Amino acid sequence: MPVVTITTRPHSKRAQLLAAVADAVAEAIGLGPGDVIAMSLDASASIGSGGATPRGDWLIISIHGSNRGADATAAARTAAARAAADWGRENRIDIEGVWSEWILPQATL
């Protein structure tokens, strides 16, 4: 079961973002309802180098899951980023960028 974490500033429509990204990842890799879990991590502040203020939000999407192959994980990352960008447009949230990654489990000791 993939677990998605999305780091972004707090938003009143955060539940919509989580649902959209979870659904997009599930569809991209052929999973059904409840097979992908999404949660948010609040970024309380952001600042650029030299003290610059970022123009918009940066969303970081990390998908933690087993090895499903390069094509499937690339499709999931792309679908997650697209869903987040669409959510931003629908809610008039200026998103400067979306980063997505698929993280494989590490060996346990």
N, C-alpha and C positions, 0 to 999 in steps of 0.2 A: 504494500500500500504506500504510494508516494505521499510524502508530507511536504507541503509548500509553505514557505515563510515569505512574507512580503514586508519589506521595511520601507516605510513611508511616513510622512507627517500624518498626524491624526486627521481623519475626515469623517463627516457625518454619514457619508455613503460608503463607509468601509465594508460593511457586510455585502454590498453589491459587488465590490471589487473582489472580495474573497470568493464569492460564489462564481463570478465570471471566470476567474483564473482557474479555480478547481474544476469547473465544467470543461473549460478549454483543454486543460491537461488530460483529463479523463477521456475526452473525445479523441484527442490526438493519439493516444496510445491504446485505445479500445477498451477502456474500463467503464464501469457503470456507476449508477448513483451510490454515493457513500464510499467509493473506492479510492478517492483522493481527498485528503484533509488539507485545508488551508487555514493559516493563522497569520495574524499581523504582529509586527513589531514596530512600535512607535519610535520614530526619529524626532526627538523633541526640538532639535535645532540643526541647522546646516549652515556652513560658511565655506567660502572658497579660499584658495590660497591668496595671501596678501590681504585678507579680510574682505574680499569681494562677496557680494550677495548673489547667490545663484538666481537666475532668471525665473526658474520654475522648479517643480518637484523632480526628484530623482527617485525612481522606484527600483529596489533591488529584490529580485525574485530568486529564491533558492529552492530548488526541488530536490528533496532527499529521497532517493529510491534505489532499488536494485538495478543491476546492469540489464538494460533492455535493448542494447545495441545503439550504435551511433545514429542511425536514421530515426529511430523512435524518440531518442532523447532530444535530438535536434528539433524534431517536429513538436515535441512537448514544450521546449524552450521558446520556440517561435510562437506557438499558440498562446502561451502564457503572456509573452510580451505584447502580442497583438491585442489580447483581451484587456490588458491593463491600459494600453494606449486608447483603445475604444472607450473604456470606462472614463478615462480622463476627458475625452472629447464630449461624451454624452453629459458629463457633469460640469463642463466648462472649467476644468482644472488644468492649469498650464503644466504639462509634464515635459520637462526638458529632455529626459531620457529614461529608458528602462533597460536594466541589466538583468539577464537571466542566466542561470547556470543549473546543471544537473550534478548533484553531489552523490557519489557512490558511498555505500557504507564502508567504514574502516574496519580492519581486522580487530577483533577483540583479544585482549590478553588473557 
